[in-house]
Amino acid sequence: MDLTQISDTLQRDAVWVVFLNVLLQQLGLPVPAVPTLLLAGSLAAGGGDAGRMLAAAVLASVIADWVWYLAGRGFGYRVLSGLCKLSINPGSCVSDTEARFVKWGVWSLVVAKFVPGFSTVAPPIAGSLRMPLPGFLAAAAIGAALWAGSAIGTGWVLRAEVHAAIAAMSEHGGRVVGALTLALAVWIGWKLWQKYRFERLAAIPAITPDELLDALASERPPRLVDLRGPVMIASTAPVDGAVVATLDTLSEVATDWPRQAPVVTLCACPQDATAISAAHQLTRMGFRSARPLRGGYEAWLAMTKGDAGA
């Protein structure tokens, strides 16, 4: 594994290599940027070189964030759902991402670069919420500067160690590749195990849109629980007659509900993950009939439009 050519390329075109690497990573491609930033920092001849690299990294990151912001502003919550469908474990992606953004607010854009997987999905949430563009760009630039600056600065301070590591990797390339492959395999195995656990959890009877229509027209209509979260509700509309809740607040919201009354949960996440988790939680609380709506919010929209057309 000879890294000499990579070092030579960085020495000649460091600014452009950093710019393209960061841009591709922040657009969502699986191209790690931190190793490049560390190596670039270690090769900087002085503060001027490091400053140009930092400016290139910040510019590339802000451009990518701006693209995702516009996508979120134009297409709303569908962008986040689409990104989460690419995840190995899409079941928790939407709810986890949205919870972080709601909890941290504008600061989520500052810390997003330090949270794996969050840096790509935070900007479209900001766009779907119509966050003012100047504030968004400022927060995105601050976050990018902290993230890229820490990597470039670390590379410059530890330049002797970085160069020694490069030499060791070049000499023992096969072992390094083997160790990295093993680490990647362990990580993928853990994610697949989480997915397997969720699929077992998902083995709960669901209610179809047609069954829900009939149930709502009956003498004992079910309670509807909308688990989409404030980001989704803000970018679309509330579900008529539904109680808004999260997994954390559900037990408090449903505390006084009669346990024999039917409950239907719905969300807007891949595989109806949050709705399934909520139905299990209600079942543990003693509810005799708690079922997720198959197809979630999209099924609800199709159902209500079809009902209105009839």
Residue frames relative to the residue before (quaternion, step in Angstrom):
aa qw qx qy qz dx dy dz
M 1.0000 0.0000 0.0000 0.0000 0.00 0.00 0.00
D 0.0370 -0.8354 0.5475 -0.0315 3.58 0.09 1.29
L 0.1429 -0.8177 0.5559 0.0443 3.56 -0.53 1.22
T 0.3659 0.7559 -0.4790 0.2556 3.59 1.25 0.12
Q 0.6560 0.5201 -0.3166 0.4460 3.59 0.94 -0.87
I 0.6246 0.5298 -0.3405 0.4618 3.57 1.05 -0.78
S 0.6548 0.5088 -0.3083 0.4661 3.58 0.93 -0.89
D 0.6516 0.5186 -0.3164 0.4541 3.59 0.95 -0.87
T 0.6473 0.5177 -0.3140 0.4630 3.57 0.99 -0.86
L 0.6604 0.5043 -0.3088 0.4628 3.57 0.96 -0.85
Q 0.6404 0.5256 -0.3340 0.4495 3.58 0.98 -0.77
R 0.6961 0.4639 -0.2763 0.4731 3.60 1.03 -0.76
D 0.8300 0.0996 0.0147 0.5486 3.59 0.79 -1.05
A 0.0509 0.8601 -0.5065 0.0331 3.57 0.95 0.86
V 0.6662 0.5218 -0.3160 0.4289 3.60 0.84 -0.97
W 0.7048 0.4560 -0.2752 0.4686 3.59 0.86 -0.94
V 0.6226 0.5302 -0.3455 0.4603 3.60 1.01 -0.73
V 0.6571 0.4968 -0.3083 0.4757 3.58 0.93 -0.89
F 0.6514 0.5304 -0.3200 0.4382 3.59 0.88 -0.93
L 0.7143 0.4528 -0.2673 0.4618 3.59 0.75 -1.03
N 0.6447 0.5302 -0.3279 0.4424 3.59 0.95 -0.83
V 0.6869 0.4684 -0.2822 0.4787 3.58 0.86 -0.97
L 0.6339 0.5391 -0.3367 0.4407 3.60 0.94 -0.84
L 0.6861 0.4825 -0.2902 0.4607 3.59 0.83 -0.97
Q 0.6595 0.5036 -0.3250 0.4537 3.58 0.93 -0.81
Q 0.7089 0.4662 -0.2732 0.4534 3.58 0.85 -0.95
L 0.6094 0.5207 -0.3566 0.4799 3.59 1.23 -0.31
G 0.6544 -0.5565 0.2941 0.4190 3.57 1.28 -0.10
L 0.5024 0.6421 -0.4433 0.3725 3.60 1.22 0.00
P 0.4880 -0.6790 0.4609 0.2972 3.62 -1.04 0.72
V 0.3450 0.7155 -0.5187 0.3163 3.57 0.63 1.19
P 0.2997 -0.7831 0.5088 0.1952 3.64 -0.22 1.16
A 0.2425 -0.8004 0.5374 0.1083 3.57 -0.88 0.98
V 0.5771 0.6237 -0.3848 0.3604 3.60 1.06 -0.66
P 0.6503 0.4974 -0.3545 0.4516 3.68 0.82 -0.76
T 0.6374 0.5209 -0.3281 0.4633 3.59 1.02 -0.76
L 0.6604 0.5040 -0.3075 0.4641 3.58 0.96 -0.86
L 0.6320 0.5222 -0.3288 0.4688 3.59 1.01 -0.78
L 0.6830 0.4804 -0.2850 0.4706 3.56 0.87 -0.96
A 0.6415 0.5201 -0.3244 0.4612 3.58 0.98 -0.84
G 0.6493 0.5198 -0.3149 0.4572 3.57 0.97 -0.83
S 0.6642 0.5103 -0.3069 0.4520 3.57 0.99 -0.81
L 0.7041 0.4534 -0.2577 0.4818 3.59 1.19 -0.54
A 0.4584 0.6949 -0.4495 0.3239 3.60 1.27 -0.11
A 0.4032 -0.7366 0.4958 0.2216 3.56 -0.88 0.99
G 0.7954 -0.1059 0.0926 0.5895 3.57 1.20 -0.47
G 0.7748 -0.3646 0.2479 0.4530 3.54 -1.31 -0.15
G 0.6141 0.5664 -0.3462 0.4269 3.58 1.09 -0.69
D 0.6604 0.4978 -0.3003 0.4753 3.57 0.92 -0.92
A 0.6690 0.4990 -0.3003 0.4618 3.57 0.89 -0.93
G 0.6404 0.5320 -0.3235 0.4497 3.58 1.02 -0.76
R 0.6564 0.4977 -0.3144 0.4717 3.59 0.98 -0.80
M 0.6332 0.5189 -0.3293 0.4706 3.59 1.03 -0.75
L 0.6532 0.5114 -0.3110 0.4637 3.56 0.96 -0.88
A 0.6450 0.5171 -0.3224 0.4611 3.60 0.95 -0.85
A 0.6508 0.5125 -0.3165 0.4622 3.60 0.98 -0.83
A 0.6623 0.5051 -0.3085 0.4593 3.58 0.96 -0.86
V 0.6606 0.5004 -0.3083 0.4671 3.60 0.93 -0.89
L 0.6515 0.5163 -0.3176 0.4561 3.60 0.90 -0.89
A 0.6650 0.4998 -0.3051 0.4636 3.60 0.89 -0.92
S 0.6688 0.5073 -0.3028 0.4514 3.58 0.92 -0.89
V 0.6687 0.4955 -0.3026 0.4644 3.59 0.93 -0.88
I 0.6195 0.5354 -0.3471 0.4573 3.61 1.00 -0.75
A 0.6701 0.4885 -0.2978 0.4729 3.59 0.90 -0.94
D 0.6561 0.5048 -0.3173 0.4627 3.60 0.93 -0.85
W 0.6312 0.5356 -0.3242 0.4578 3.58 1.04 -0.79
V 0.6249 0.5298 -0.3334 0.4665 3.61 1.02 -0.80
W 0.6932 0.4570 -0.2823 0.4805 3.60 0.88 -0.91
Y 0.5884 0.5614 -0.3603 0.4570 3.59 1.11 -0.63
L 0.6753 0.4824 -0.2931 0.4747 3.59 0.89 -0.93
A 0.6220 0.5314 -0.3421 0.4623 3.59 1.05 -0.72
G 0.6697 0.4863 -0.3007 0.4738 3.57 0.95 -0.83
R 0.6490 0.5156 -0.3160 0.4617 3.58 1.01 -0.77
G 0.7227 0.4500 -0.2476 0.4625 3.57 1.01 -0.81
F 0.8165 0.2498 -0.0990 0.5110 3.58 0.93 -0.88
G 0.4281 -0.7549 0.4288 0.2511 3.57 1.29 0.06
Y 0.8607 -0.1915 0.1383 0.4511 3.47 -1.26 -0.68
R 0.5318 0.6451 -0.4091 0.3655 3.58 1.21 -0.40
V 0.5922 0.5696 -0.3710 0.4327 3.60 1.12 -0.61
L 0.6642 0.4943 -0.3045 0.4709 3.59 0.91 -0.90
S 0.6550 0.5049 -0.3192 0.4628 3.58 0.90 -0.86
G 0.6509 0.5190 -0.3162 0.4550 3.57 1.01 -0.79
L 0.6471 0.5074 -0.3178 0.4722 3.58 1.00 -0.82
C 0.6805 0.5013 -0.2954 0.4454 3.56 0.95 -0.87
K 0.5893 0.5728 -0.3736 0.4303 3.59 1.14 -0.48
L 0.6318 0.5251 -0.3273 0.4669 3.59 1.24 -0.41
S 0.5345 0.6432 -0.3984 0.3766 3.57 1.28 -0.25
I 0.5647 -0.5776 0.4621 0.3660 3.56 -1.21 0.55
N 0.7802 0.1653 -0.0867 0.5971 3.56 1.08 -0.74
P 0.0656 -0.8569 0.5101 0.0351 3.61 0.45 1.19
G 0.4913 0.7043 -0.4199 0.2937 3.57 1.18 -0.38
S 0.7895 0.2984 -0.1544 0.5136 3.58 0.94 -0.84
C 0.4453 0.7427 -0.4351 0.2467 3.58 1.23 -0.22
V 0.7031 0.4773 -0.2881 0.4414 3.59 0.72 -1.04
S 0.7122 0.4625 -0.2779 0.4491 3.57 0.71 -1.05
D 0.6539 0.5112 -0.3180 0.4582 3.61 0.97 -0.82
T 0.6725 0.5031 -0.2948 0.4559 3.56 0.92 -0.93
E 0.6756 0.4920 -0.2930 0.4643 3.55 0.89 -0.92
A 0.6342 0.5338 -0.3356 0.4475 3.59 0.99 -0.80
R 0.6360 0.5216 -0.3324 0.4615 3.60 0.98 -0.78
F 0.6866 0.4944 -0.2971 0.4425 3.56 0.85 -0.97
V 0.6608 0.4977 -0.3084 0.4696 3.58 0.94 -0.87
K 0.6683 0.5131 -0.3017 0.4462 3.60 0.98 -0.83
W 0.7867 0.3516 -0.1674 0.4791 3.58 0.86 -0.98
G 0.2962 -0.7742 0.5125 0.2238 3.62 1.15 -0.44
V 0.8357 -0.1371 0.1150 0.5192 3.57 -1.04 -0.82
W 0.5873 0.5834 -0.3697 0.4219 3.61 1.17 -0.53
S 0.5322 0.6247 -0.4174 0.3903 3.59 1.19 -0.38
L 0.6387 0.5226 -0.3278 0.4599 3.58 1.12 -0.63
V 0.6324 0.5281 -0.3299 0.4608 3.58 1.15 -0.58
V 0.7654 0.3584 -0.1947 0.4977 3.59 0.92 -0.89
A 0.4331 0.7444 -0.4428 0.2493 3.61 1.25 -0.27
K 0.6483 0.5521 -0.3270 0.4098 3.58 0.96 -0.85
F 0.6880 0.4768 -0.2791 0.4705 3.58 1.17 -0.51
V 0.6636 0.4612 -0.2949 0.5098 3.62 1.30 -0.10
P 0.3966 -0.7426 0.4779 0.2505 3.64 -0.36 1.17
G 0.8181 0.2341 -0.1996 0.4858 3.55 -0.91 1.00
F 0.6568 0.5341 -0.3151 0.4291 3.58 1.18 -0.46
S 0.5944 0.6150 -0.3693 0.3634 3.59 1.09 -0.66
T 0.6814 0.4820 -0.2958 0.4646 3.61 1.09 -0.60
V 0.7492 0.4243 -0.2309 0.4532 3.60 0.96 -0.80
A 0.5517 0.6215 -0.4062 0.3799 3.64 1.16 -0.33
P 0.6648 0.5182 -0.3362 0.4201 3.68 0.81 -0.82
P 0.6791 0.4633 -0.3420 0.4552 3.69 0.81 -0.71
I 0.5820 0.5456 -0.3835 0.4653 3.61 1.14 -0.49
A 0.6431 0.5187 -0.3179 0.4651 3.57 0.97 -0.89
G 0.6572 0.5090 -0.3076 0.4631 3.58 1.01 -0.78
S 0.6721 0.4969 -0.3043 0.4570 3.58 0.91 -0.87
L 0.6824 0.4580 -0.2757 0.4986 3.58 1.20 -0.55
R 0.4076 -0.7369 0.4481 0.3001 3.58 1.35 0.06
M 0.1468 0.7804 -0.5854 0.1632 3.58 0.90 0.90
P 0.5477 -0.6223 0.4307 0.3568 3.64 -0.88 0.85
L 0.5353 -0.6809 0.4032 0.2955 3.56 -0.82 1.05
P 0.6498 0.5113 -0.3611 0.4311 3.68 0.81 -0.76
G 0.6688 0.4893 -0.3032 0.4705 3.60 0.93 -0.86
F 0.6284 0.5361 -0.3315 0.4558 3.55 1.04 -0.77
L 0.6848 0.4842 -0.2922 0.4597 3.58 0.83 -0.98
A 0.6363 0.5273 -0.3345 0.4530 3.59 1.01 -0.77
A 0.6758 0.4824 -0.2945 0.4732 3.59 0.89 -0.94
A 0.6480 0.5166 -0.3191 0.4598 3.60 0.98 -0.84
A 0.6642 0.5013 -0.3080 0.4613 3.60 0.98 -0.81
I 0.6367 0.5175 -0.3321 0.4653 3.60 0.98 -0.79
G 0.6617 0.5068 -0.3035 0.4617 3.58 0.92 -0.91
A 0.6626 0.5014 -0.3063 0.4645 3.58 0.96 -0.88
A 0.6539 0.5166 -0.3219 0.4494 3.59 0.98 -0.80
L 0.6522 0.5037 -0.3174 0.4692 3.58 0.98 -0.81
W 0.6809 0.5011 -0.2844 0.4520 3.56 0.92 -0.97
A 0.7295 0.4122 -0.2458 0.4873 3.59 0.71 -1.08
G 0.6435 0.5391 -0.3303 0.4315 3.59 0.98 -0.79
S 0.6490 0.5088 -0.3263 0.4619 3.58 0.99 -0.78
A 0.6649 0.4918 -0.3127 0.4672 3.61 0.99 -0.76
I 0.6742 0.4790 -0.3012 0.4747 3.60 0.87 -0.92
G 0.6559 0.5159 -0.3071 0.4576 3.59 0.96 -0.87
T 0.6432 0.5109 -0.3225 0.4703 3.57 0.99 -0.83
G 0.6467 0.5223 -0.3175 0.4562 3.57 0.99 -0.82
W 0.6724 0.4883 -0.3063 0.4643 3.59 0.99 -0.79
V 0.6634 0.5005 -0.3089 0.4625 3.61 0.93 -0.89
L 0.7763 0.2962 -0.1498 0.5358 3.58 0.97 -0.89
R 0.1874 0.8367 -0.5033 0.1074 3.59 1.11 0.60
A 0.6221 0.5311 -0.3571 0.4510 3.62 1.01 -0.66
E 0.6741 0.4863 -0.2921 0.4731 3.56 0.95 -0.90
V 0.6315 0.5298 -0.3372 0.4547 3.60 1.01 -0.77
H 0.6726 0.4857 -0.3038 0.4684 3.58 0.90 -0.87
A 0.6311 0.5170 -0.3350 0.4714 3.59 1.06 -0.71
A 0.6432 0.5189 -0.3204 0.4630 3.58 1.03 -0.80
I 0.6332 0.5255 -0.3282 0.4638 3.58 1.04 -0.79
A 0.6510 0.5090 -0.3165 0.4659 3.55 0.96 -0.84
A 0.6558 0.5062 -0.3107 0.4661 3.59 0.97 -0.84
M 0.6541 0.5066 -0.3133 0.4663 3.58 1.00 -0.82
S 0.6369 0.5209 -0.3294 0.4632 3.57 1.03 -0.72
E 0.6936 0.4795 -0.2718 0.4639 3.55 1.02 -0.84
H 0.7926 0.2161 -0.0960 0.5620 3.57 1.01 -0.83
G 0.0493 0.8664 -0.4947 0.0461 3.54 0.97 0.90
G 0.6577 0.5349 -0.3203 0.4229 3.57 0.93 -0.90
R 0.6656 0.4957 -0.3015 0.4695 3.57 0.96 -0.86
V 0.6400 0.5241 -0.3291 0.4554 3.59 0.98 -0.82
V 0.6558 0.5027 -0.3119 0.4690 3.57 0.91 -0.90
G 0.6436 0.5266 -0.3203 0.4537 3.58 1.01 -0.81
A 0.6645 0.5008 -0.3021 0.4651 3.58 0.95 -0.89
L 0.6631 0.4941 -0.3056 0.4720 3.59 0.96 -0.86
T 0.6371 0.5256 -0.3250 0.4606 3.57 1.02 -0.78
L 0.6429 0.5180 -0.3162 0.4674 3.57 1.00 -0.83
A 0.6561 0.5075 -0.3130 0.4626 3.58 0.92 -0.91
L 0.6519 0.5100 -0.3112 0.4670 3.59 0.99 -0.85
A 0.6471 0.5241 -0.3168 0.4540 3.58 0.99 -0.84
V 0.6373 0.5185 -0.3245 0.4688 3.60 1.02 -0.81
W 0.6616 0.5092 -0.3056 0.4579 3.59 0.94 -0.89
I 0.6653 0.4865 -0.3051 0.4770 3.59 0.91 -0.90
G 0.6305 0.5389 -0.3316 0.4496 3.59 1.02 -0.79
W 0.6471 0.5133 -0.3140 0.4682 3.58 1.00 -0.84
K 0.6602 0.5004 -0.3071 0.4685 3.60 0.96 -0.84
L 0.6572 0.4989 -0.3111 0.4715 3.57 0.99 -0.81
W 0.6131 0.5312 -0.3425 0.4740 3.59 1.09 -0.65
Q 0.6320 0.5127 -0.3293 0.4788 3.59 1.02 -0.74
K 0.6489 0.5105 -0.3160 0.4674 3.56 1.01 -0.83
Y 0.6363 0.5265 -0.3245 0.4611 3.59 1.01 -0.81
R 0.6420 0.5187 -0.3172 0.4670 3.59 1.00 -0.85
F 0.6568 0.5001 -0.3203 0.4647 3.58 0.98 -0.80
E 0.6430 0.5246 -0.3364 0.4451 3.60 0.95 -0.81
R 0.6255 0.5073 -0.3357 0.4886 3.58 1.09 -0.62
L 0.6432 0.5174 -0.3121 0.4703 3.56 1.04 -0.81
A 0.6571 0.5422 -0.3055 0.4254 3.57 1.08 -0.73
A 0.5415 0.6183 -0.4037 0.4018 3.60 1.25 -0.16
I 0.3967 0.6668 -0.5134 0.3667 3.55 0.54 1.26
P 0.5485 -0.6249 0.4224 0.3609 3.63 -0.91 0.79
A 0.1755 -0.7803 0.5949 0.0806 3.58 -0.86 1.01
I 0.3858 -0.6884 0.5567 0.2596 3.54 -1.27 0.34
T 0.3696 -0.7306 0.5297 0.2215 3.58 -0.90 0.89
P 0.6635 -0.5040 0.3563 0.4228 3.60 -1.18 0.36
D 0.6545 0.5084 -0.3258 0.4550 3.63 0.95 -0.82
E 0.6502 0.5058 -0.3138 0.4721 3.56 1.01 -0.82
L 0.6436 0.5155 -0.3277 0.4612 3.58 1.01 -0.73
L 0.6140 0.5417 -0.3487 0.4560 3.60 1.01 -0.74
D 0.6663 0.4899 -0.2981 0.4765 3.57 0.91 -0.91
A 0.6622 0.5146 -0.3110 0.4471 3.58 0.96 -0.87
L 0.6605 0.5092 -0.3137 0.4540 3.60 0.99 -0.79
A 0.6882 0.4604 -0.2775 0.4873 3.58 1.17 -0.54
S 0.5534 0.6282 -0.3864 0.3872 3.60 1.27 -0.11
E 0.6748 -0.4910 0.3637 0.4138 3.56 -1.33 0.02
R 0.7579 0.2575 -0.1653 0.5761 3.60 1.20 -0.44
P 0.0641 -0.8286 0.5554 0.0307 3.60 0.37 1.17
P 0.4866 -0.6737 0.4636 0.3073 3.60 -0.99 0.71
R 0.4974 -0.5856 0.5337 0.3533 3.52 -1.32 0.32
L 0.2556 -0.7516 0.5890 0.1510 3.55 -1.02 0.83
V 0.1144 -0.7778 0.6158 0.0516 3.57 -0.95 0.92
D 0.1931 -0.7898 0.5783 0.0678 3.55 -0.58 1.23
L 0.0887 -0.8342 0.5441 -0.0157 3.57 -0.46 1.29
R 0.3474 0.7878 -0.4649 0.2063 3.58 1.19 0.34
G 0.4399 -0.6986 0.4688 0.3140 3.59 1.06 -0.53
P 0.6719 -0.5592 0.3213 0.3641 3.59 -1.19 0.55
V 0.6043 0.5618 -0.3723 0.4249 3.61 1.06 -0.62
M 0.6929 0.4667 -0.2742 0.4764 3.57 0.85 -0.97
I 0.6635 0.5051 -0.3137 0.4541 3.59 0.88 -0.90
A 0.6501 0.5197 -0.3178 0.4541 3.59 1.01 -0.79
S 0.7271 0.4308 -0.2468 0.4742 3.59 1.00 -0.75
T 0.7403 0.2945 -0.2143 0.5650 3.62 1.23 -0.16
A 0.5611 -0.5560 0.4399 0.4272 3.60 -0.38 -1.22
P 0.5804 -0.5714 0.4302 0.3893 3.60 -1.17 0.43
V 0.4560 -0.6326 0.5455 0.3070 3.54 -1.29 0.40
D 0.4873 -0.6950 0.4446 0.2862 3.57 -0.66 1.13
G 0.8534 0.1599 -0.1347 0.4775 3.54 -0.91 1.00
A 0.5770 0.6058 -0.3769 0.3976 3.59 1.26 -0.04
V 0.3827 -0.6709 0.5847 0.2483 3.52 -1.28 0.54
V 0.3131 -0.7505 0.5539 0.1787 3.57 -0.79 1.03
A 0.1371 0.7849 -0.5893 0.1332 3.58 -0.84 1.01
T 0.2700 -0.6971 0.6253 0.2238 3.52 -1.38 0.10
L 0.6752 -0.4681 0.3534 0.4473 3.58 -1.25 0.15
D 0.6637 0.5157 -0.3064 0.4468 3.58 1.08 -0.69
T 0.7583 0.3745 -0.2045 0.4929 3.61 1.06 -0.72
L 0.4442 0.7402 -0.4369 0.2530 3.59 1.24 -0.25
S 0.6631 0.5136 -0.3245 0.4373 3.60 0.84 -0.89
E 0.6618 0.4896 -0.3063 0.4779 3.59 1.03 -0.72
V 0.6547 0.5206 -0.3137 0.4495 3.59 0.96 -0.87
A 0.7785 0.3745 -0.1789 0.4709 3.59 0.91 -0.95
T 0.3443 0.7974 -0.4572 0.1912 3.57 1.26 0.04
D 0.7758 0.3504 -0.1761 0.4943 3.60 0.97 -0.87
W 0.4663 0.6796 -0.4577 0.3334 3.59 1.20 0.08
P 0.5158 -0.6284 0.4721 0.3408 3.61 -1.06 0.68
R 0.4751 -0.7239 0.4279 0.2591 3.55 -0.78 1.05
Q 0.6577 0.5072 -0.3289 0.4494 3.60 1.13 -0.39
A 0.5478 0.6218 -0.3998 0.3916 3.60 1.26 -0.24
P 0.4553 -0.6861 0.4849 0.2946 3.64 -0.95 0.79
V 0.1216 -0.7771 0.6159 0.0442 3.56 -1.12 0.77
V 0.1166 -0.7695 0.6253 0.0567 3.58 -1.05 0.88
T 0.1718 -0.7892 0.5854 0.0705 3.56 -0.81 1.05
L 0.0004 0.7968 -0.6043 -0.0032 3.57 -1.09 0.67
C 0.0548 -0.7728 0.6319 0.0205 3.54 -1.22 0.61
A 0.3769 -0.6912 0.5540 0.2708 3.57 -1.31 -0.18
C 0.4603 0.6783 -0.4371 0.3702 3.54 0.93 0.94
P 0.6332 -0.5297 0.3885 0.4093 3.60 -1.15 0.52
Q 0.8502 0.1259 -0.1295 0.4944 3.56 -1.07 0.89
D 0.4749 -0.6946 0.4290 0.3286 3.63 1.22 0.40
A 0.1451 0.8684 -0.4691 0.0685 3.56 1.19 0.60
T 0.7114 0.4531 -0.2777 0.4599 3.59 0.74 -1.02
A 0.6381 0.5263 -0.3296 0.4552 3.59 1.01 -0.79
I 0.6387 0.5189 -0.3203 0.4692 3.59 1.03 -0.76
S 0.6535 0.5041 -0.3097 0.4722 3.57 0.93 -0.89
A 0.6530 0.5110 -0.3159 0.4612 3.59 0.99 -0.79
A 0.6391 0.5204 -0.3304 0.4601 3.59 0.99 -0.79
H 0.6365 0.5070 -0.3228 0.4834 3.60 1.01 -0.75
Q 0.6469 0.5225 -0.3211 0.4532 3.58 0.96 -0.84
L 0.6621 0.4957 -0.3013 0.4745 3.59 0.96 -0.85
T 0.6224 0.5377 -0.3370 0.4582 3.57 1.05 -0.73
R 0.6564 0.4962 -0.3055 0.4792 3.58 1.00 -0.80
M 0.6416 0.5160 -0.3195 0.4691 3.59 1.18 -0.51
G 0.6404 -0.5626 0.3171 0.4157 3.59 1.26 -0.12
F 0.4570 0.6737 -0.4663 0.3462 3.61 1.22 0.11
R 0.4179 -0.7501 0.4643 0.2172 3.55 -0.82 1.05
S 0.8023 0.1165 -0.0541 0.5830 3.58 1.10 -0.59
A 0.2041 0.7428 -0.6052 0.2008 3.54 -0.18 1.34
R 0.0814 0.8211 -0.5533 0.1140 3.57 -0.46 1.22
P 0.4132 -0.6851 0.5340 0.2735 3.60 -1.06 0.68
L 0.4585 -0.6509 0.5230 0.3043 3.55 -1.17 0.58
R 0.3913 -0.7271 0.5138 0.2328 3.57 -0.68 1.09
G 0.7843 0.2652 -0.2223 0.5149 3.57 -0.69 1.10
G 0.3401 -0.8081 0.4390 0.1966 3.57 1.31 -0.11
Y 0.8476 -0.1705 0.1251 0.4868 3.53 -1.19 -0.68
E 0.6225 0.5355 -0.3561 0.4460 3.61 1.00 -0.70
A 0.6398 0.5045 -0.3217 0.4823 3.58 1.03 -0.76
W 0.6254 0.5364 -0.3319 0.4593 3.59 1.04 -0.78
L 0.6534 0.5101 -0.3165 0.4612 3.59 0.92 -0.88
A 0.6652 0.4947 -0.3054 0.4685 3.58 0.88 -0.93
M 0.6454 0.5327 -0.3142 0.4483 3.56 1.02 -0.84
T 0.7086 0.4591 -0.2728 0.4612 3.58 0.83 -0.95
K 0.6298 0.5169 -0.3375 0.4714 3.61 1.06 -0.68
G 0.6584 0.5022 -0.3064 0.4695 3.55 1.00 -0.85
D 0.6451 0.5152 -0.3174 0.4667 3.56 1.02 -0.79
A 0.6576 0.5020 -0.3142 0.4656 3.59 1.01 -0.82
G 0.6489 0.5286 -0.3146 0.4479 3.58 1.05 -0.79
A 0.6379 0.5181 -0.3299 0.4645 3.56 1.12 -0.69
